[in-house]
Amino acid sequence: MKLTHYGMREWLGGGIVFLLLSAGSVLIAVFVNMLAGISLSVFFALSWLALAAFFRDPERTIPSGDGILVSPADGHVRDIGIVSGSAENEYFGGRDAVRVGIFLSVFDVHLNRAPCQLKVREKIYRKGRYHDARDPLASSENEAMTVVCDASAGGEEFTLIVRQISGAIAKRIVCPVEPGSAFSKGEIYGMIKFGSRTELFLPAGSDFELKVKIGDRVHAGTSIMAEIKNRTE
C-alpha cells in the first residue's frame, strides 16, 4: 500500500507508537498472559493499519480525452447547483457558475487531484467553523481553501475553482500550491485529513455538459465530471 507524504507525520508517528506498544504487548504475553498479549498486539496492528489506510495513495488511470474534466476528489456527489451573486462569480466575470459538491467520508481516499490541465491564479484561505461536511452550512461557514485556476481542456480556456472544506472531523487542509503552480489532469495537488467536502466550480452555460448527478460515487482523477461539448475525442 503506497502512502502519501502528506500524512507522513501521522502514519510514521503512528508506526513508531505501534512498535513501542507492540513491544509492551510482547512483554505482557511473556510475563503476564499470553492471550492478552497477543490480543493487544493484534489490536495495535489493526489500529495502525486503519490509520495508514486513510493516507493511502492508490494508482489511478487518468482518462485521456482532452475535452473531459475528472473529479477532484473521491466520495459521493452531495449537491449540484447554480451559484449567482456570490464572491465566486467575480472570477467568472460576473456570470453564473455551476457548483458540484462532493462529500468524503473517513473511508474515502482524501487526496485531491486537478480536474484538467490548469495553472493556479489565486489561493484563498478562509478560517471558519467545523460543521458536518453534509450540512449545507459547511459550504459557506467552514474552514476552506479555495484555489482559483486558469484551466484548459478541449481547446477551450476557462476559469475553474476547486475548494477544499474541512468537516466536523477534518481539522487540517493540505494545499501546498502557490499562484503560478501548474498541474496536469489528474495530478495530486493536496488533501484534506479525516472527512471533508470538496467543491468544483465551472462556468455555467452550454459549453459544459455535466456527467454526474446527485448520489453518484466518484473517484479523483478517474471519474468524468463534465465534458466540453463537441470537443471530446
Residue frames as a rotation matrix with the C-alpha (Angstrom) as fourth column:
MET 1
0.579 0.816 0.000 0.00
0.816 -0.579 0.000 0.00
0.000 0.000 -1.000 0.00
LYS 2
-0.444 -0.707 0.551 1.53
0.696 -0.659 -0.285 3.28
0.565 0.257 0.784 -1.12
LEU 3
0.323 0.501 -0.803 1.13
0.898 -0.431 0.092 6.11
-0.300 -0.751 -0.589 1.41
THR 4
0.608 -0.034 0.793 1.13
0.438 -0.818 -0.371 9.82
0.662 0.574 -0.483 0.64
HIS 5
-0.469 -0.860 -0.200 3.90
0.720 -0.241 -0.651 12.00
0.512 -0.449 0.732 2.03
TYR 6
-0.238 0.466 0.852 1.21
-0.314 -0.867 0.387 14.49
0.919 -0.175 0.352 3.10
GLY 7
0.761 0.614 0.209 0.42
-0.421 0.222 0.880 12.14
0.493 -0.758 0.427 6.00
MET 8
0.022 -0.845 -0.534 3.97
0.126 0.532 -0.837 11.19
0.992 -0.049 0.118 6.96
ARG 9
-0.609 -0.246 0.754 3.67
-0.632 -0.424 -0.649 12.81
0.480 -0.871 0.103 10.37
GLU 10
0.235 0.824 0.516 0.60
-0.969 0.241 0.057 10.72
-0.077 -0.513 0.855 11.15
TRP 11
0.901 0.223 -0.372 1.43
-0.288 0.949 -0.129 7.33
0.324 0.224 0.919 9.66
LEU 12
0.012 -0.958 -0.287 5.12
0.069 0.287 -0.955 7.40
0.998 -0.008 0.070 10.55
GLY 13
-0.544 -0.158 0.824 4.50
-0.729 -0.397 -0.557 8.74
0.415 -0.904 0.101 14.02
GLY 14
0.482 0.808 0.338 1.72
-0.876 0.455 0.160 6.21
-0.024 -0.373 0.927 14.48
GLY 15
0.652 -0.306 -0.693 4.08
-0.101 0.871 -0.480 3.46
0.751 0.383 0.537 13.32
ILE 16
-0.477 -0.865 0.159 6.62
-0.224 -0.056 -0.973 4.39
0.850 -0.499 -0.167 15.98
VAL 17
-0.276 0.484 0.831 3.94
-0.961 -0.128 -0.245 4.36
-0.012 -0.866 0.500 18.66
PHE 18
0.737 0.583 -0.341 2.73
-0.619 0.785 0.003 1.00
0.270 0.209 0.940 17.32
LEU 19
0.161 -0.769 -0.619 6.21
-0.010 0.625 -0.780 -0.50
0.987 0.132 0.093 17.65
LEU 20
-0.709 -0.423 0.565 6.53
-0.508 -0.249 -0.824 0.72
0.490 -0.871 -0.038 21.23
LEU 21
0.064 0.833 0.550 3.11
-0.984 0.144 -0.103 -0.61
-0.165 -0.535 0.829 22.17
SER 22
0.696 0.150 -0.702 3.81
-0.419 0.879 -0.228 -3.90
0.583 0.453 0.675 20.41
ALA 23
-0.381 -0.894 -0.237 6.98
-0.160 0.316 -0.935 -4.29
0.911 -0.318 -0.264 22.46
GLY 24
-0.602 0.234 0.764 4.89
-0.799 -0.188 -0.571 -3.80
0.010 -0.954 0.300 25.57
SER 25
0.503 0.863 -0.043 2.36
-0.864 0.503 -0.019 -6.38
0.005 0.047 0.999 24.42
VAL 26
0.257 -0.517 -0.816 5.18
-0.210 0.795 -0.569 -8.90
0.943 0.317 0.096 23.90
LEU 27
-0.777 -0.557 0.295 6.27
-0.358 0.004 -0.934 -8.37
0.518 -0.831 -0.202 27.49
ILE 28
-0.151 0.822 0.549 2.69
-0.964 0.002 -0.268 -8.87
-0.221 -0.569 0.792 28.64
ALA 29
0.637 0.396 -0.662 2.47
-0.619 0.774 -0.132 -12.08
0.460 0.494 0.738 26.60
VAL 30
-0.095 -0.799 -0.593 5.70
-0.072 0.600 -0.797 -13.43
0.993 -0.033 -0.115 28.10
PHE 31
-0.889 -0.457 -0.019 5.34
0.023 -0.001 -1.000 -12.39
0.457 -0.890 0.011 31.72
VAL 32
-0.660 0.695 0.287 1.63
-0.661 -0.355 -0.661 -11.91
-0.357 -0.625 0.694 32.35
ASN 33
0.127 0.782 0.610 -0.82
-0.030 0.618 -0.786 -13.58
-0.991 0.081 0.102 29.97
MET 34
-0.744 -0.509 0.433 -0.16
0.347 0.260 0.901 -14.97
-0.571 0.821 -0.017 26.51
LEU 35
-0.121 0.793 0.598 -3.67
0.993 0.090 0.081 -14.44
0.011 0.603 -0.798 25.16
ALA 36
0.699 0.386 -0.602 -3.88
0.476 -0.879 -0.011 -10.86
-0.534 -0.278 -0.798 26.46
GLY 37
-0.139 -0.856 -0.498 -0.50
-0.057 -0.495 0.867 -10.00
-0.989 0.149 0.020 24.97
ILE 38
-0.768 -0.107 0.631 -1.38
0.568 0.343 0.748 -11.43
-0.297 0.933 -0.203 21.55
SER 39
0.226 0.954 0.199 -4.78
0.971 -0.204 -0.124 -9.73
-0.078 0.222 -0.972 21.58
LEU 40
0.559 -0.089 -0.824 -3.21
0.184 -0.956 0.228 -6.36
-0.808 -0.279 -0.518 22.35
SER 41
-0.538 -0.841 -0.055 -0.61
0.056 -0.100 0.993 -6.84
-0.841 0.532 0.101 19.63
VAL 42
-0.523 0.438 0.731 -3.30
0.851 0.308 0.425 -7.60
-0.039 0.845 -0.534 17.04
PHE 43
0.557 0.778 -0.292 -5.36
0.780 -0.610 -0.139 -4.61
-0.286 -0.151 -0.946 18.19
PHE 44
0.213 -0.564 -0.798 -2.40
-0.018 -0.819 0.574 -2.24
-0.977 -0.108 -0.185 17.89
ALA 45
-0.766 -0.527 0.367 -1.55
0.301 0.210 0.930 -3.59
-0.568 0.823 -0.002 14.43
LEU 46
-0.159 0.804 0.573 -5.10
0.985 0.091 0.146 -3.17
0.065 0.588 -0.806 13.16
SER 47
0.623 0.371 -0.689 -5.28
0.514 -0.858 0.003 0.36
-0.590 -0.356 -0.725 14.61
TRP 48
-0.238 -0.789 -0.567 -2.12
-0.099 -0.561 0.822 1.40
-0.966 0.252 0.056 12.80
LEU 49
-0.773 -0.016 0.634 -3.29
0.580 0.384 0.718 -0.17
-0.255 0.923 -0.288 9.54
ALA 50
0.292 0.950 0.111 -6.58
0.949 -0.273 -0.159 1.75
-0.121 0.152 -0.981 9.80
LEU 51
0.497 -0.195 -0.845 -4.68
0.108 -0.953 0.284 5.00
-0.861 -0.233 -0.453 10.32
ALA 52
-0.580 -0.812 -0.073 -2.24
-0.025 -0.071 0.997 4.30
-0.815 0.580 0.021 7.48
ALA 53
-0.424 0.478 0.769 -5.08
0.872 0.446 0.204 3.33
-0.246 0.757 -0.605 5.13
PHE 54
0.598 0.656 -0.459 -6.52
0.529 -0.754 -0.388 6.83
-0.601 -0.011 -0.799 5.43
PHE 55
0.312 -0.589 -0.746 -3.34
-0.512 -0.765 0.390 8.16
-0.801 0.260 -0.540 3.82
ARG 56
-0.025 -0.283 0.959 -3.26
0.553 0.795 0.250 5.60
-0.833 0.536 0.137 1.01
ASP 57
-0.040 -0.093 -0.995 -2.32
-0.676 -0.730 0.096 6.80
-0.736 0.677 -0.034 -2.44
PRO 58
0.217 0.190 0.958 -3.72
0.326 0.911 -0.254 4.25
-0.920 0.367 0.136 -4.92
GLU 59
-0.865 -0.494 0.089 -2.67
0.204 -0.182 0.962 4.19
-0.459 0.850 0.258 -8.55
ARG 60
0.228 0.950 -0.215 -5.19
0.089 -0.240 -0.967 5.89
-0.970 0.201 -0.139 -10.82
THR 61
-0.539 -0.286 0.792 -5.56
0.790 0.155 0.594 5.64
-0.292 0.946 0.142 -14.59
ILE 62
-0.363 0.351 -0.863 -6.39
-0.063 -0.933 -0.354 9.13
-0.930 -0.074 0.361 -15.83
PRO 63
0.495 0.607 0.622 -8.81
0.616 0.259 -0.744 9.28
-0.612 0.751 -0.246 -18.82
SER 64
-0.479 -0.860 0.175 -7.01
0.691 -0.246 0.680 10.54
-0.542 0.447 0.712 -21.90
GLY 65
0.213 0.632 0.745 -9.79
0.949 -0.317 -0.002 12.54
0.235 0.708 -0.667 -23.59
ASP 66
-0.752 -0.620 0.223 -8.74
0.576 -0.783 -0.234 16.18
0.319 -0.047 0.946 -23.99
GLY 67
-0.492 0.632 0.599 -12.25
-0.268 -0.764 0.586 17.58
0.828 0.128 0.546 -23.53
ILE 68
0.437 0.679 -0.590 -13.12
0.363 0.467 0.806 15.86
0.823 -0.567 -0.042 -20.26
LEU 69
-0.187 -0.395 0.900 -12.81
-0.734 -0.552 -0.395 17.05
0.653 -0.734 -0.186 -16.68
VAL 70
-0.193 0.033 -0.981 -12.26
0.346 0.938 -0.036 14.49
0.918 -0.346 -0.193 -13.93
SER 71
0.809 0.570 -0.144 -13.33
0.286 -0.169 0.943 14.51
0.513 -0.804 -0.300 -10.31
PRO 72
0.070 -0.807 0.587 -11.11
-0.513 -0.534 -0.672 16.42
0.856 -0.254 -0.451 -7.88
ALA 73
-0.512 -0.202 0.835 -11.98
-0.857 0.189 -0.480 14.04
-0.061 -0.961 -0.270 -5.02
ASP 74
-0.791 0.316 -0.524 -13.26
0.232 0.947 0.220 10.63
0.566 0.052 -0.823 -4.02
GLY 75
-0.863 0.504 -0.033 -16.71
-0.073 -0.189 -0.979 10.47
-0.499 -0.843 0.200 -2.45
HIS 76
-0.266 0.866 0.424 -20.38
0.938 0.334 -0.095 10.97
-0.224 0.372 -0.901 -3.28
VAL 77
-0.775 0.116 0.622 -21.87
0.214 -0.877 0.430 13.89
0.595 0.467 0.654 -5.18
ARG 78
-0.666 0.471 -0.579 -23.87
0.656 -0.001 -0.755 15.60
-0.356 -0.882 -0.309 -2.48
ASP 79
0.377 0.796 -0.474 -25.33
0.385 -0.600 -0.701 18.55
-0.842 0.082 -0.533 -4.38
ILE 80
-0.604 -0.439 0.665 -25.28
0.793 -0.252 0.554 20.32
-0.076 0.862 0.501 -7.74
GLY 81
0.434 0.818 -0.377 -26.48
0.763 -0.557 -0.329 23.87
-0.479 -0.145 -0.866 -8.18
ILE 82
0.222 -0.266 0.938 -26.16
0.675 -0.652 -0.345 27.23
0.704 0.709 0.035 -9.87
VAL 83
-0.039 -0.332 -0.942 -24.21
0.888 -0.445 0.120 29.88
-0.459 -0.832 0.312 -7.97
SER 84
0.023 0.066 0.998 -25.03
0.668 -0.744 0.034 33.53
0.744 0.665 -0.061 -8.61
GLY 85
0.618 0.266 0.740 -24.44
-0.163 -0.877 0.452 36.76
0.769 -0.400 -0.499 -6.77
SER 86
0.918 -0.350 -0.188 -21.57
0.308 0.327 0.893 35.36
-0.251 -0.878 0.408 -4.70
ALA 87
0.417 -0.845 -0.335 -17.89
-0.528 -0.525 0.668 36.14
-0.740 -0.101 -0.665 -4.38
GLU 88
-0.225 -0.515 0.827 -17.06
0.331 0.758 0.562 33.22
-0.917 0.400 0.000 -6.68
ASN 89
0.591 0.560 0.581 -18.97
0.715 -0.030 -0.699 34.78
-0.374 0.828 -0.418 -9.57
GLU 90
0.725 -0.391 -0.567 -16.47
-0.393 -0.911 0.125 37.61
-0.565 0.132 -0.814 -9.74
TYR 91
-0.321 -0.917 0.236 -13.89
-0.332 0.343 0.879 35.15
-0.887 0.204 -0.415 -11.01
PHE 92
-0.360 0.286 0.888 -16.27
0.784 0.609 0.122 34.14
-0.506 0.740 -0.443 -13.81
GLY 93
-0.941 -0.082 0.328 -16.72
0.264 -0.785 0.561 37.71
0.211 0.615 0.760 -14.99
GLY 94
-0.685 0.719 0.116 -19.97
-0.657 -0.541 -0.525 38.08
-0.315 -0.436 0.843 -13.07
ARG 95
-0.215 0.595 -0.775 -21.52
-0.674 0.484 0.558 35.09
0.707 0.642 0.297 -14.85
ASP 96
0.675 0.511 0.533 -23.30
-0.735 0.528 0.424 32.25
-0.065 -0.678 0.732 -13.09
ALA 97
-0.500 -0.830 -0.246 -21.30
-0.810 0.549 -0.207 29.19
0.307 0.096 -0.947 -12.12
VAL 98
0.598 0.590 -0.543 -22.15
-0.352 0.801 0.484 25.53
0.720 -0.099 0.687 -11.60
ARG 99
-0.266 -0.655 0.707 -21.07
-0.952 0.065 -0.298 24.10
0.149 -0.753 -0.641 -8.25
VAL 100
0.449 0.302 -0.841 -20.69
-0.188 0.952 0.241 20.36
0.873 0.050 0.485 -7.67
GLY 101
0.123 -0.350 0.929 -20.26
-0.984 -0.167 0.067 19.37
0.132 -0.922 -0.365 -4.02
ILE 102
0.179 -0.175 -0.968 -18.56
-0.143 0.969 -0.202 16.07
0.973 0.174 0.148 -3.13
PHE 103
0.621 0.069 0.781 -18.78
-0.780 -0.045 0.624 14.59
0.078 -0.997 0.026 0.35
LEU 104
-0.113 -0.749 -0.653 -15.83
-0.354 0.645 -0.678 12.50
0.928 0.155 -0.338 1.54
SER 105
0.927 0.361 0.106 -16.28
-0.244 0.362 0.899 10.04
0.286 -0.859 0.424 4.41
VAL 106
0.358 -0.831 0.426 -13.39
-0.809 -0.048 0.586 8.85
-0.466 -0.554 -0.690 6.58
PHE 107
0.333 -0.192 0.923 -13.26
0.192 0.972 0.133 5.71
-0.923 0.133 0.360 4.42
ASP 108
0.969 0.065 0.239 -12.51
0.246 -0.166 -0.955 7.59
-0.022 0.984 -0.177 1.19
VAL 109
-0.109 -0.979 0.173 -9.12
0.994 -0.109 0.006 8.40
0.013 0.172 0.985 -0.27
HIS 110
0.629 0.444 -0.638 -8.63
0.584 -0.812 0.010 12.05
-0.513 -0.379 -0.770 0.69
LEU 111
-0.552 -0.830 -0.087 -6.11
0.489 -0.406 0.772 13.18
-0.676 0.383 0.629 -1.91
ASN 112
0.542 0.698 -0.467 -7.29
0.027 -0.570 -0.821 15.96
-0.840 0.433 -0.328 -4.22
ARG 113
-0.368 -0.631 0.683 -6.47
0.715 0.278 0.641 15.93
-0.594 0.725 0.349 -7.95
ALA 114
-0.662 0.049 -0.748 -6.61
-0.365 -0.893 0.264 18.54
-0.655 0.448 0.609 -10.71
PRO 115
0.298 0.888 0.351 -9.77
0.007 0.366 -0.931 18.16
-0.955 0.280 0.103 -12.85
CYS 116
0.866 -0.093 0.492 -7.88
0.498 0.077 -0.864 19.16
0.042 0.993 0.113 -16.02
GLN 117
-0.208 -0.960 0.189 -4.74
0.923 -0.256 -0.288 20.98
0.325 0.115 0.939 -17.10
LEU 118
0.814 0.550 0.187 -4.56
0.434 -0.790 0.432 24.17
0.385 -0.271 -0.882 -15.08
LYS 119
-0.453 -0.880 0.141 -2.44
0.527 -0.392 -0.754 26.92
0.719 -0.268 0.641 -13.60
VAL 120
0.086 0.469 -0.879 -3.17
0.990 -0.141 0.021 28.38
-0.114 -0.872 -0.476 -10.17
ARG 121
0.005 0.011 1.000 -4.19
0.419 -0.908 0.008 32.04
0.908 0.419 -0.009 -10.35
GLU 122
-0.222 0.015 0.975 -5.08
-0.718 -0.679 -0.153 32.67
0.659 -0.734 0.161 -6.72
LYS 123
-0.375 0.050 -0.926 -5.19
0.507 0.847 -0.160 30.81
0.776 -0.529 -0.343 -3.41
ILE 124
-0.238 0.429 0.871 -7.66
-0.595 -0.774 0.218 31.96
0.768 -0.467 0.439 -0.74
TYR 125
-0.720 -0.028 -0.694 -7.85
0.460 0.729 -0.507 30.62
0.520 -0.683 -0.512 2.82
ARG 126
-0.005 0.774 0.633 -10.98
-0.485 -0.556 0.675 31.07
0.875 -0.303 0.378 4.94
LYS 127
-0.971 -0.238 -0.009 -10.87
-0.089 0.395 -0.915 30.49
0.221 -0.887 -0.404 8.66
GLY 128
-0.207 0.978 0.028 -14.17
-0.696 -0.167 0.698 29.04
0.687 0.126 0.715 9.76
ARG 129
0.131 0.418 0.899 -16.22
-0.931 0.363 -0.033 26.56
-0.340 -0.833 0.437 11.71
TYR 130
-0.876 -0.456 -0.161 -16.38
-0.482 0.844 0.234 22.76
0.029 0.283 -0.959 11.55
HIS 131
0.175 0.975 0.139 -19.95
-0.878 0.219 -0.426 21.81
-0.445 -0.047 0.894 10.67
ASP 132
0.007 -0.049 0.999 -20.51
0.235 0.971 0.046 18.28
-0.972 0.235 0.019 9.43
ALA 133
-0.838 -0.474 -0.270 -19.47
-0.131 -0.305 0.943 18.30
-0.529 0.826 0.193 5.76
ARG 134
-0.649 0.677 0.346 -23.00
0.734 0.440 0.516 17.17
0.197 0.589 -0.783 4.81
ASP 135
0.070 0.645 -0.761 -24.52
0.718 -0.562 -0.410 20.24
-0.692 -0.518 -0.502 6.46
PRO 136
0.546 0.197 0.814 -25.50
0.782 -0.467 -0.412 22.97
0.300 0.862 -0.409 3.94
LEU 137
0.983 -0.174 -0.056 -23.77
-0.131 -0.884 0.449 25.49
-0.128 -0.434 -0.892 6.22
ALA 138
0.386 -0.897 0.215 -20.42
0.508 0.402 0.762 23.77
-0.770 -0.185 0.611 5.64
SER 139
0.221 -0.283 0.933 -20.09
0.961 -0.098 -0.257 25.34
0.165 0.954 0.250 2.21
SER 140
0.459 0.073 0.885 -20.36
0.245 -0.968 -0.048 28.92
0.854 0.239 -0.462 3.48
GLU 141
0.808 -0.022 0.589 -19.11
-0.512 -0.519 0.684 28.75
0.291 -0.854 -0.431 7.08
ASN 142
0.887 -0.457 0.071 -16.50
0.338 0.744 0.576 26.01
-0.316 -0.487 0.814 7.43
GLU 143
0.100 -0.948 -0.304 -12.76
-0.329 -0.320 0.889 26.39
-0.939 0.011 -0.344 7.19
ALA 144
0.812 0.253 0.525 -11.87
0.386 0.441 -0.810 26.28
-0.437 0.861 0.260 3.50
MET 145
-0.339 -0.880 -0.333 -9.11
-0.004 -0.353 0.936 26.67
-0.941 0.319 0.116 0.96
THR 146
0.766 0.633 0.110 -10.17
0.171 -0.037 -0.985 27.97
-0.619 0.773 -0.137 -2.45
VAL 147
-0.438 -0.894 0.090 -7.91
0.269 -0.035 0.962 27.62
-0.858 0.446 0.256 -5.47
VAL 148
0.674 0.602 -0.427 -8.83
-0.183 -0.424 -0.887 29.77
-0.715 0.676 -0.176 -8.48
CYS 149
-0.245 -0.796 0.554 -7.33
0.320 0.473 0.821 28.43
-0.915 0.378 0.139 -11.69
ASP 150
0.096 0.156 -0.983 -6.87
-0.911 -0.384 -0.150 29.25
-0.401 0.910 0.106 -15.35
ALA 151
-0.087 -0.017 0.996 -7.84
-0.050 0.999 0.012 25.95
-0.995 -0.048 -0.087 -16.93
SER 152
-0.235 0.036 -0.971 -7.76
-0.960 -0.169 0.226 24.48
-0.156 0.985 0.074 -20.41
ALA 153
-0.512 0.139 0.848 -9.47
0.059 0.990 -0.127 21.47
-0.857 -0.015 -0.515 -21.94
GLY 154
0.126 0.618 0.776 -10.81
0.809 0.389 -0.441 20.54
-0.574 0.683 -0.451 -25.35
GLY 155
-0.397 -0.365 0.842 -9.21
0.840 -0.515 0.172 23.58
0.370 0.776 0.511 -26.94
GLU 156
0.531 0.638 0.558 -11.04
0.273 -0.752 0.601 25.93
0.803 -0.167 -0.573 -24.57
GLU 157
-0.722 -0.675 -0.155 -9.62
0.415 -0.243 -0.876 28.16
0.553 -0.697 0.456 -21.85
PHE 158
0.313 0.903 0.294 -11.78
0.030 -0.319 0.947 28.98
0.949 -0.288 -0.127 -18.85
THR 159
-0.386 -0.336 0.859 -11.83
-0.811 -0.321 -0.490 29.74
0.440 -0.886 -0.149 -15.12
LEU 160
0.261 0.398 -0.880 -12.12
0.154 0.882 0.445 26.78
0.953 -0.251 0.170 -12.75
ILE 161
-0.122 -0.241 0.963 -12.33
-0.883 -0.417 -0.216 26.80
0.454 -0.876 -0.162 -8.96
VAL 162
0.083 0.122 -0.989 -11.70
0.306 0.941 0.142 23.94
0.948 -0.315 0.041 -6.57
ARG 163
0.037 0.002 0.999 -12.48
-0.805 -0.593 0.031 24.38
0.592 -0.805 -0.020 -2.88
GLN 164
-0.431 -0.215 -0.876 -11.35
0.355 0.852 -0.384 22.13
0.829 -0.477 -0.291 -0.04
ILE 165
0.103 0.576 0.811 -13.64
-0.667 -0.565 0.486 22.33
0.738 -0.591 0.326 3.01
SER 166
-0.909 -0.416 0.014 -12.98
-0.262 0.547 -0.796 20.90
0.323 -0.727 -0.606 6.46
GLY 167
0.043 0.940 -0.337 -15.70
-0.016 0.338 0.941 18.86
0.999 -0.035 0.030 8.12
ALA 168
0.790 0.348 0.506 -16.60
-0.490 -0.140 0.861 18.03
0.370 -0.927 0.060 11.71
ILE 169
0.846 -0.525 0.099 -13.72
0.370 0.710 0.600 15.56
-0.385 -0.470 0.794 11.94
ALA 170
0.288 -0.764 0.577 -11.29
0.850 -0.073 -0.521 17.05
0.440 0.641 0.629 9.43
LYS 171
0.788 -0.063 -0.613 -9.06
0.388 -0.723 0.572 19.63
-0.479 -0.688 -0.545 11.07
ARG 172
-0.092 -0.891 -0.445 -6.32
-0.088 -0.438 0.895 20.19
-0.992 0.122 -0.038 8.53
ILE 173
0.952 0.298 0.065 -6.37
0.066 0.007 -0.998 21.20
-0.298 0.954 -0.013 4.88
VAL 174
-0.066 -0.992 0.108 -3.18
0.316 0.082 0.945 20.46
-0.946 0.097 0.308 2.96
CYS 175
0.854 0.343 0.391 -2.74
0.482 -0.239 -0.843 22.65
-0.196 0.908 -0.370 -0.12
PRO 176
0.125 -0.923 -0.364 0.95
0.352 -0.302 0.886 23.27
-0.928 -0.239 0.287 -0.92
VAL 177
0.056 -0.067 0.996 0.33
0.992 -0.106 -0.063 25.25
0.110 0.992 0.061 -4.11
GLU 178
-0.258 -0.171 -0.951 1.06
0.339 -0.938 0.077 28.86
-0.905 -0.302 0.300 -4.96
PRO 179
0.744 0.501 -0.443 -0.01
-0.184 -0.484 -0.856 31.24
-0.643 0.718 -0.268 -7.76
GLY 180
0.177 -0.660 -0.730 1.73
-0.984 -0.145 -0.107 30.10
-0.036 0.737 -0.675 -10.93
SER 181
-0.559 -0.331 0.760 1.78
-0.401 0.910 0.101 26.41
-0.725 -0.248 -0.642 -9.94
ALA 182
-0.107 0.481 -0.870 0.79
-0.978 0.107 0.180 24.24
0.180 0.870 0.459 -12.93
PHE 183
-0.418 0.066 0.906 -0.82
-0.385 0.891 -0.242 20.80
-0.823 -0.449 -0.347 -12.85
SER 184
-0.825 0.181 -0.536 -1.79
-0.450 0.364 0.815 18.26
0.342 0.914 -0.219 -15.45
LYS 185
0.180 0.983 -0.037 -5.14
-0.808 0.169 0.565 16.49
0.561 -0.072 0.824 -15.43
GLY 186
0.777 0.254 -0.576 -5.38
0.043 0.892 0.451 14.05
0.628 -0.375 0.682 -12.54
GLU 187
-0.276 -0.956 -0.095 -2.23
0.263 0.020 -0.965 15.27
0.924 -0.291 0.246 -10.81
ILE 188
0.341 0.343 -0.876 -2.34
0.909 0.116 0.399 15.35
0.238 -0.932 -0.272 -6.99
TYR 189
-0.136 -0.387 0.912 -2.22
0.163 -0.917 -0.365 18.85
0.977 0.099 0.188 -5.52
GLY 190
-0.609 -0.071 0.790 -3.30
-0.701 -0.419 -0.577 18.39
0.372 -0.905 0.205 -1.87
MET 191
-0.437 0.528 -0.728 -5.59
0.456 0.828 0.327 16.60
0.776 -0.189 -0.602 0.57
ILE 192
0.004 0.470 0.883 -7.97
-0.787 -0.543 0.292 17.11
0.617 -0.696 0.367 3.48
LYS 193
-0.818 -0.472 -0.328 -7.36
-0.185 0.757 -0.627 14.99
0.544 -0.452 -0.707 6.56
PHE 194
-0.909 0.377 -0.175 -10.18
0.382 0.591 -0.710 12.93
-0.164 -0.713 -0.682 8.11
GLY 195
-0.111 0.987 0.114 -13.55
0.952 0.139 -0.274 13.53
-0.287 0.078 -0.955 6.48
SER 196
-0.629 -0.242 -0.739 -14.44
0.102 -0.968 0.230 16.59
-0.771 0.069 0.634 4.41
ARG 197
0.590 0.773 0.235 -16.04
0.457 -0.079 -0.886 18.20
-0.666 0.630 -0.400 1.38
THR 198
-0.677 -0.735 -0.038 -14.63
0.352 -0.368 0.861 19.24
-0.647 0.569 0.508 -1.99
GLU 199
0.477 0.854 -0.207 -16.39
0.247 -0.356 -0.901 21.63
-0.843 0.379 -0.381 -4.38
LEU 200
-0.613 -0.574 0.544 -15.83
0.682 -0.036 0.730 22.14
-0.399 0.818 0.413 -8.08
PHE 201
0.269 0.651 -0.710 -16.97
0.063 -0.747 -0.662 25.38
-0.961 0.133 -0.242 -9.77
LEU 202
-0.589 -0.370 0.718 -17.33
0.725 0.150 0.672 25.63
-0.356 0.917 0.180 -13.56
PRO 203
-0.873 0.320 -0.368 -18.74
-0.415 -0.884 0.215 28.36
-0.256 0.341 0.905 -15.81
ALA 204
-0.141 0.902 0.407 -22.49
0.221 0.430 -0.875 27.91
-0.965 -0.033 -0.260 -16.30
GLY 205
0.014 0.207 -0.978 -23.74
-0.843 -0.523 -0.123 27.68
-0.537 0.827 0.167 -19.85
SER 206
0.865 0.489 -0.110 -23.85
-0.447 0.654 -0.610 25.44
-0.227 0.577 0.784 -22.87
ASP 207
0.204 -0.872 -0.445 -20.10
-0.855 0.064 -0.515 24.76
0.478 0.486 -0.732 -23.16
PHE 208
-0.809 -0.541 0.231 -20.03
-0.574 0.641 -0.509 22.14
0.127 -0.545 -0.829 -20.40
GLU 209
0.258 0.856 -0.448 -22.12
-0.559 0.510 0.653 19.01
0.788 0.082 0.611 -20.07
LEU 210
-0.177 -0.285 0.942 -22.18
-0.971 0.208 -0.120 17.52
-0.162 -0.936 -0.313 -16.57
LYS 211
-0.197 0.011 -0.980 -21.72
-0.471 0.876 0.105 13.76
0.860 0.482 -0.167 -16.47
VAL 212
-0.872 -0.074 -0.484 -22.66
0.363 0.565 -0.741 13.23
0.328 -0.822 -0.466 -12.82
LYS 213
0.075 0.920 0.385 -25.81
-0.147 -0.372 0.917 13.53
0.986 -0.125 0.108 -10.75
ILE 214
-0.069 -0.044 0.997 -26.57
-0.965 -0.250 -0.078 13.78
0.253 -0.967 -0.025 -7.05
GLY 215
0.697 0.303 0.650 -25.79
-0.569 0.786 0.243 10.49
-0.438 -0.539 0.720 -5.31
ASP 216
0.830 -0.421 -0.365 -23.14
-0.094 0.540 -0.837 9.32
0.550 0.729 0.408 -7.78
ARG 217
0.712 -0.702 0.002 -19.99
0.259 0.266 0.929 7.75
-0.652 -0.661 0.371 -6.44
VAL 218
0.897 -0.441 0.012 -16.89
-0.183 -0.397 -0.899 9.42
0.401 0.805 -0.437 -7.90
HIS 219
0.591 -0.795 -0.141 -13.14
0.690 0.406 0.599 8.81
-0.419 -0.451 0.788 -7.74
ALA 220
0.584 -0.421 -0.694 -10.49
-0.315 -0.905 0.285 11.50
-0.748 0.052 -0.662 -8.02
GLY 221
-0.348 -0.847 -0.402 -8.69
-0.651 -0.090 0.754 11.52
-0.675 0.524 -0.520 -11.33
THR 222
-0.953 -0.037 0.302 -10.78
0.147 0.814 0.562 8.78
-0.267 0.580 -0.770 -12.96
SER 223
-0.103 0.988 0.115 -14.48
0.840 0.149 -0.522 9.70
-0.533 0.042 -0.845 -12.78
ILE 224
-0.730 -0.097 0.676 -15.61
0.563 -0.646 0.515 12.06
0.387 0.757 0.526 -15.52
MET 225
-0.492 0.520 -0.698 -17.37
0.519 -0.468 -0.715 15.10
-0.699 -0.714 -0.040 -14.04
ALA 226
0.509 0.626 -0.590 -18.01
-0.105 -0.636 -0.765 17.11
-0.854 0.452 -0.258 -17.21
GLU 227
-0.186 -0.525 0.831 -17.26
0.871 0.303 0.386 17.26
-0.454 0.796 0.401 -20.91
ILE 228
-0.447 0.017 -0.894 -16.79
-0.315 -0.939 0.140 20.19
-0.837 0.344 0.425 -23.23
LYS 229
0.468 0.792 0.392 -19.44
0.092 0.398 -0.913 19.73
-0.879 0.464 0.113 -25.87
ASN 230
0.996 0.025 0.080 -18.31
0.079 0.061 -0.995 18.78
-0.030 0.998 0.059 -29.36
ARG 231
0.430 -0.902 0.045 -14.70
-0.844 -0.419 -0.336 18.76
0.322 0.106 -0.941 -28.25
THR 232
0.431 -0.242 0.869 -14.31
-0.538 0.704 0.463 15.22
-0.724 -0.667 0.173 -26.90
GLU 233
-0.509 -0.682 -0.525 -12.02
-0.855 0.328 0.402 12.70
-0.102 0.654 -0.750 -28.50
